[in-house]
Amino acid sequence: MKRRSVIATLGALSLGTARPTLASGEVLKEPYKLTKKTLKTDILVIGGGTAGVVAAIQAGRAGRSTILVENGSQLGGTTTTGGVAFPGIFFAWGKQVISGIGWEMVQEAVSLNDDTLPDFSIPHGKHHPRHQVRLNGQLYAMLLEEKCVEAGVQLRFYETPMQVKPQNNGWLVETVGKGVMTEITCNQLIDCTGNAFVTSMAGFDVLRESTTQPGSLMFEIGGYDFNSLDLKGIQARYQEAIQKGELEKPDFRNNIVGLLRSKGDNISHVLGADSTTSETHTAANIKGRSALLKTLRFLRTLPGCEKTKIIDVQNETAVRETYRIDGHYKITHADYVTGKLFDDSVSYSYYPIDVHDENGVVPDHLKEGVVPTIPLRALIPKNSRNFIVAGRCVSSDRLANSALRVQASSMGMGQAAGAAAVLANMQNKTPLDVSMSDLRKLLEQHGAIVPGSGAKG
C-alpha cells in the first residue's frame, strides 16, 4: 500500500468512519448526542418528594397540564429514597388535622401491605412516634407514581434544572438529564426541591443557618440477641473507641446501646449533611456510609455481636435542613407554638419542635390543644410572580422549621401550593392574588382540611 493510502486509512479510523463488521442481530448506532426538546405546560413542579408529588397530583386532578421533574429515580423523597418511611403526624388532640391527597396515598399503602394504622384516639404523650404511620417505602413509591400517571402528570426522572428564566406570563426552565436537554415553558412554577434550589436559580433570596441540622442514613442491622448482651461492657468499649479516635461520638448520638436496641432505623447523625449540590450530597452519603461501616466492624468485635450484619441500608442520606425562602411572611417559633391562625391559612402542621444537633435531639412538645397553621404568604417568595414553594423550604425561622419540615405538614403544603397554582393559572393571576374563598373550596373538594373550616373528628 502506498504511503498516502496508509495515511488516509489511519485518518479514517481515527475519525471513527471505518465501519465495523456486524454480527447477526447487531445494529450500528449513531454516536451519542444530546437530544433537545421543547415542552409547554400550565404547571411545572420541580422536585418529586413528599410535597412535590402531592402538588403535582392536585394540579393534574384539577385539570391543568402538569409536568413533574425529579432528578432521582423514584418519587417520595424523604419517605422513600431517604427511607424515613413513617410519615406523620396527621392527627392532633383526637382530631384529624391533615388529610387530602397525601393521606389518601398513605392509607392505600397501609391497606395494600396489610399494615395497621396507629390508634390516633390514644394520646401520644411525649412519644410522638406512636402516631407516625409505618409504610413499605418501595410500595409507597410505586403508588405515588401510579397516582401521578392517573392524574395525567408527565413524569420526567433523572432531570435537573439548569436555568430558570422569567417570561411575560410565566417561566422558561431549562433542564438536563440522561441524553436530553429540555426547555419547559410554564405559566406557574412550583419549587418542591426542599432546599429552595429553583427559588435561588430564579433570582429570589434564600437563607440558611450557619450550622445546619445533621442528616440521617436509614438502615437496619441484625444478627444478635439484644437481651443477652452485656450492655455496660459494650458501652465501656464504645467510649474507649471514641477516645482513641476509632469512632466519632456524634455519628450515632453517643448511644451505642440505643443503636443496638433500635437495630438502626433513625439513630444515625451525619453532621453537615447538605443536599444543595451534587458535591455536598456526595460528601453526605460517603460520610454516612463510612460511619456505618466503621461501626459495623466495631460491633463485630464485641461479645454477642460477632455476627452483626447489615440487613438493609438506604442509598442516600436523608437531609433535614438546608435553605429556606424569604417569603411574604416568615412563620416564627412563637407563631408555631401558640397555634396562630392566619387570615390566609391553607394547611395545618402538627409536630414538636425538633432541632437535631451533635448531641442528639430532645423534642419540645406543643401544649395541649395547640395546632399550628401555615399561611399562603409563607409559601411565596418576595417579589415573585407565578411562583410558589412547598415543603421544608417554607419561609420560617429555624425553630418553627424544625417542626414544619416533616412529611404530613409537607403534604398539606404541597396540596395547598398545587391548588393555588391551579387557580392562578385558571384566573390569570399570581398565587398571592387568588381568592382565599376559592382556594379553600378547591382544597376541600379534594379532601384537604383547611384551617378555620373545621377538622374531622
LINMOVEN-V383695 format. One record per residue. SS is DSSP state (helix for helix, strand for strand, loop for the rest). PHI is phi as a letter, one per 40 degrees, with the letter a starting at -180 (NA if undefined). D_LAST is the distance of its C-alpha to the last C-alpha in Angstrom with 1 decimal. Layout:
[[SS;PHI;D_LAST] [SS;PHI;D_LAST]]
This chain:
[[loop;NA;91.3] [loop;c;92.4] [helix;d;90.8] [helix;c;89.3] [helix;c;87.6] [helix;c;86.2] [helix;c;84.7] [helix;c;83.1] [helix;c;81.6] [helix;c;80.1] [helix;c;78.7] [helix;c;77.0] [helix;c;75.5] [helix;c;74.2] [loop;c;72.4] [loop;g;70.8] [loop;c;72.8] [loop;c;74.4] [loop;c;72.4] [loop;c;71.7] [loop;c;72.8] [loop;c;69.7] [loop;c;69.3] [loop;c;68.2] [loop;g;64.5] [loop;c;64.4] [loop;b;63.5] [loop;c;64.6] [loop;c;61.7] [loop;c;62.1] [loop;d;61.8] [loop;d;58.3] [loop;a;57.3] [loop;c;54.2] [strand;c;52.8] [strand;b;51.7] [strand;b;49.0] [strand;b;47.7] [strand;b;44.2] [strand;b;42.3] [strand;a;38.6] [strand;c;36.2] [strand;b;33.9] [strand;b;34.9] [strand;b;32.5] [strand;b;34.3] [loop;h;32.6] [loop;b;30.7] [loop;c;28.5] [helix;d;24.8] [helix;c;24.6] [helix;c;27.5] [helix;c;26.4] [helix;c;23.2] [helix;c;25.2] [helix;c;27.8] [helix;c;25.6] [helix;d;23.9] [helix;c;27.4] [helix;c;28.8] [helix;c;26.1] [loop;c;26.7] [loop;g;30.3] [loop;c;32.0] [loop;c;34.7] [strand;b;33.5] [strand;b;35.3] [strand;b;33.8] [strand;b;36.3] [strand;b;35.8] [loop;c;38.7] [loop;b;37.7] [loop;b;37.7] [loop;a;34.0] [loop;c;30.6] [loop;h;27.8] [helix;f;29.8] [helix;d;28.5] [helix;c;26.3] [loop;b;29.2] [loop;c;32.6] [loop;c;31.7] [loop;g;30.3] [loop;c;27.2] [loop;c;25.3] [strand;a;22.2] [strand;c;20.0] [loop;a;17.2] [loop;b;15.1] [loop;c;11.9] [strand;b;9.4] [strand;b;10.1] [loop;f;9.8] [loop;g;7.0] [strand;b;4.7] [strand;c;6.2] [loop;b;9.0] [loop;b;11.7] [loop;b;11.8] [helix;g;14.7] [helix;c;18.1] [helix;c;18.0] [helix;c;14.9] [helix;d;16.6] [helix;c;19.7] [helix;c;18.4] [helix;c;16.8] [helix;c;20.2] [helix;c;22.2] [helix;c;20.5] [helix;c;21.1] [helix;c;24.6] [loop;b;25.6] [loop;f;24.2] [loop;c;22.3] [loop;b;19.2] [loop;c;15.9] [loop;c;15.4] [loop;c;13.2] [loop;c;10.6] [loop;c;9.8] [loop;c;13.4] [loop;d;14.2] [loop;c;16.7] [loop;g;19.0] [loop;c;21.9] [loop;b;21.7] [helix;c;19.2] [helix;d;20.6] [helix;c;18.8] [helix;b;15.7] [loop;c;18.0] [strand;b;18.3] [strand;c;21.9] [loop;b;23.4] [loop;c;26.8] [helix;d;27.9] [helix;c;30.6] [helix;c;28.6] [helix;d;25.9] [helix;c;28.9] [helix;c;30.1] [helix;c;26.8] [helix;d;26.6] [helix;c;30.2] [helix;c;29.6] [helix;c;26.7] [helix;c;29.0] [helix;c;31.8] [helix;c;29.8] [loop;c;28.8] [loop;g;32.5] [loop;c;32.4] [strand;c;35.9] [strand;c;35.7] [strand;b;38.5] [strand;c;38.7] [loop;g;41.4] [strand;b;41.7] [strand;b;41.5] [strand;c;42.2] [strand;b;45.6] [strand;a;45.7] [strand;b;43.4] [strand;b;45.3] [strand;c;44.2] [strand;b;45.3] [loop;d;45.7] [loop;b;42.3] [strand;i;40.6] [strand;a;41.6] [strand;b;44.0] [strand;b;42.9] [strand;c;45.5] [strand;b;44.3] [strand;b;46.4] [strand;a;45.7] [loop;c;47.8] [loop;g;50.6] [strand;b;48.8] [strand;b;48.8] [strand;b;46.5] [strand;b;46.3] [strand;b;43.0] [strand;c;42.8] [strand;b;39.3] [strand;c;38.0] [strand;b;34.9] [strand;b;34.8] [strand;b;31.7] [strand;c;32.5] [loop;b;30.2] [loop;c;32.9] [loop;g;31.2] [loop;b;34.4] [loop;f;34.9] [helix;d;37.9] [helix;c;38.0] [helix;d;37.3] [helix;c;40.4] [helix;c;42.5] [loop;c;41.7] [loop;g;43.3] [loop;c;40.3] [loop;c;40.1] [strand;b;38.1] [strand;a;38.1] [loop;a;37.6] [loop;c;38.3] [loop;c;41.7] [loop;b;40.3] [loop;c;37.2] [loop;c;34.9] [loop;c;36.1] [strand;c;34.9] [strand;b;34.3] [loop;c;36.0] [loop;c;33.7] [strand;a;35.7] [strand;b;36.0] [strand;b;39.1] [strand;a;40.3] [loop;g;43.5] [loop;a;43.5] [loop;b;42.3] [helix;d;40.4] [helix;c;40.9] [helix;b;44.7] [loop;c;45.2] [loop;c;47.1] [helix;c;44.5] [helix;c;46.7] [helix;c;49.5] [helix;c;47.3] [helix;c;46.0] [helix;c;49.7] [helix;c;50.8] [helix;c;47.9] [helix;c;48.9] [helix;c;52.5] [helix;c;51.7] [helix;c;49.9] [helix;c;52.9] [loop;c;55.2] [loop;g;53.2] [loop;c;52.5] [loop;b;48.7] [loop;b;46.6] [helix;d;44.5] [helix;c;41.5] [helix;d;41.2] [helix;b;39.0] [loop;f;38.1] [loop;f;41.1] [loop;a;39.3] [helix;c;41.2] [helix;c;39.7] [helix;c;36.2] [helix;c;37.3] [helix;c;38.7] [helix;c;35.7] [helix;c;33.2] [loop;g;35.7] [strand;h;35.1] [strand;g;31.7] [loop;b;30.8] [loop;c;33.6] [loop;c;36.1] [loop;b;36.9] [strand;b;39.1] [loop;c;40.4] [loop;g;40.9] [loop;d;39.0] [loop;a;39.1] [loop;c;38.3] [loop;c;39.9] [loop;b;43.0] [helix;c;44.3] [helix;c;46.6] [helix;c;44.0] [helix;c;41.6] [helix;d;44.5] [helix;c;45.4] [helix;c;41.8] [helix;c;41.9] [helix;c;45.4] [helix;c;44.5] [helix;c;41.5] [helix;c;43.4] [helix;c;46.5] [helix;c;44.6] [helix;c;43.1] [helix;c;46.5] [helix;c;48.3] [helix;c;45.8] [helix;d;46.1] [helix;c;49.8] [helix;c;49.6] [helix;d;47.2] [loop;c;49.7] [loop;c;52.4] [loop;c;50.5] [loop;d;51.2] [loop;g;48.6] [loop;b;47.3] [loop;c;50.3] [loop;b;48.4] [loop;d;45.4] [strand;a;44.4] [strand;c;42.0] [strand;c;39.7] [strand;a;37.9] [strand;a;37.9] [loop;c;36.3] [loop;c;38.8] [loop;a;37.9] [loop;c;36.6] [strand;c;33.1] [loop;b;33.4] [loop;c;31.1] [loop;a;32.8] [loop;b;35.5] [loop;c;35.6] [strand;b;33.2] [strand;c;33.8] [loop;c;35.2] [strand;c;32.7] [loop;c;32.6] [loop;a;30.3] [loop;b;30.1] [strand;c;26.8] [loop;c;28.1] [helix;d;27.1] [helix;c;26.7] [helix;d;24.4] [helix;c;22.2] [helix;c;22.1] [helix;c;21.5] [loop;g;18.6] [loop;d;20.8] [loop;b;19.4] [loop;c;22.1] [loop;c;23.1] [loop;b;23.1] [strand;c;19.9] [strand;b;19.0] [strand;a;16.6] [strand;c;14.8] [strand;b;16.5] [loop;a;15.6] [loop;a;18.6] [loop;c;21.3] [strand;c;24.6] [loop;a;26.5] [loop;c;30.1] [loop;c;32.3] [strand;a;36.1] [loop;c;39.2] [loop;c;38.2] [strand;h;34.8] [loop;a;31.4] [loop;b;29.7] [loop;c;26.1] [strand;b;25.3] [loop;c;21.7] [loop;c;19.7] [loop;c;19.5] [loop;d;16.4] [loop;g;13.9] [loop;c;15.7] [loop;b;14.3] [strand;c;17.4] [strand;b;17.9] [strand;b;20.6] [strand;c;23.0] [helix;d;24.8] [helix;d;28.0] [helix;c;27.5] [helix;c;27.7] [loop;b;31.0] [strand;c;34.4] [loop;d;36.7] [loop;g;39.4] [loop;b;37.8] [loop;b;37.5] [loop;f;35.7] [strand;a;34.2] [strand;a;30.8] [strand;b;29.5] [loop;a;26.4] [loop;h;25.8] [loop;c;27.3] [loop;c;30.1] [loop;d;27.8] [loop;c;29.8] [strand;a;29.0] [loop;c;30.9] [helix;c;31.3] [helix;c;28.9] [helix;c;26.0] [helix;c;26.9] [helix;c;26.8] [helix;b;23.0] [helix;c;22.5] [loop;c;24.6] [loop;c;22.3] [helix;c;21.1] [helix;d;17.4] [helix;c;18.5] [helix;c;21.5] [helix;c;19.7] [helix;c;17.7] [helix;c;21.2] [helix;d;22.9] [helix;c;20.9] [helix;c;21.4] [helix;c;25.1] [helix;c;25.6] [helix;c;24.2] [helix;c;26.3] [helix;c;29.3] [helix;c;28.9] [helix;c;28.9] [helix;c;31.8] [helix;c;33.7] [helix;c;33.2] [helix;b;34.1] [loop;f;36.8] [loop;b;35.2] [loop;c;34.3] [helix;d;30.6] [helix;c;30.9] [helix;b;31.9] [loop;c;29.3] [loop;c;27.5] [helix;c;24.1] [helix;c;23.1] [helix;c;24.3] [helix;c;22.6] [helix;c;19.1] [helix;c;19.7] [helix;c;21.1] [helix;c;18.3] [helix;c;15.6] [helix;c;18.1] [loop;b;17.9] [loop;g;14.2] [loop;c;13.9] [loop;b;11.4] [loop;b;14.0] [loop;d;14.1] [loop;g;14.6] [loop;b;12.9] [loop;g;9.3] [loop;b;6.4] [strand;c;3.8] [loop;c;0.0]]
